[in-house]
């Protein structure tokens, strides 16, 4: 029986583990099982591997190793950053209990904000323009004397739009307000320089660029002494207890090194394929519209809505035709609710239920990416007429 041809176009959800990351992790599992907190030679070998991984991640993000904390992923980093920064400020000045974020954040930020609202914080959700971009003006206007933290994502996970993070962080700092960015979709895809960006905290996740799942990181500027997230044995400089995942950290660091060394070339390659895909879809499928910014978007992201088409049915048919795609965020793809991101850029409930996100990655060739276009034309025509 011949193997069915599958084309994976869902790299924003997760990516295939890079072979070099797998190899590095296997070497740790086979030979370096020592607990980094143990004093013996095996433990010290684990400690060295962990700290080398931290050095490498810090170097990749242009920050210092003592500013990097390993976590279980982007969700944990987002929860910790928001809770840690807001409570740090509230301890110094209890009147500062206002948070500013945007309407298009990942649920890891939105649900944490909702939980903080129940604990007495006030949250402003900044609107975005038709491309999903937060304006300097709206941030300026929302800042008030009780604002403690601003959290705006670096790049959106659904429509791929890139936010003007360094400008937004500078505005927050002008008002003595801390700034966090959820850079889960940015790190590994576009250059991220932690110190130059001028942010106080930055979340990232290993499985978005060919590292293992269940590993993430949080950068926190070194003079910010936030509360621990997990209490226990005092690992991760006393802030996140629990025996460290040495193999995970090693695979994470290795994958990030590879992603960064290939970035310039991959950005050119993916941007060209993405733009060709967008042009072809828009010219050949009359009911298609592009979502997100036309140029300020992640190199591998193409996101469309199709008039009169049920997005869920489209995804299922595409799956049977061999294409793995998504309607938007993987975290919400099992819910029938329309996307909060598409509603925020002004789409109707019906349009936002007709979405298709195609996110390209390093294994995709132009030929296989473009092979989706005739299939899309056939399926969207069928789904429109079957209404
Ligand atoms: N933030 C953004 C923008 C994301 O895209 C994701 C995952 O898709 C997360 C946070 C959560 O990251 P993780 O899956 O590592 O918990």
Boltz pocket constraint, residues with backbone or C-beta under 6 A from the ligand:
constraints:
  - pocket:
      binder: B
      contacts: [[A, 12], [A, 13], [A, 72], [A, 73], [A, 74], [A, 75], [A, 76], [A, 78], [A, 106], [A, 108], [A, 153], [A, 155], [A, 156], [A, 157], [A, 182], [A, 184], [A, 185], [A, 204], [A, 205], [A, 206], [A, 215], [A, 216], [A, 330]]
      max_distance: 6.0
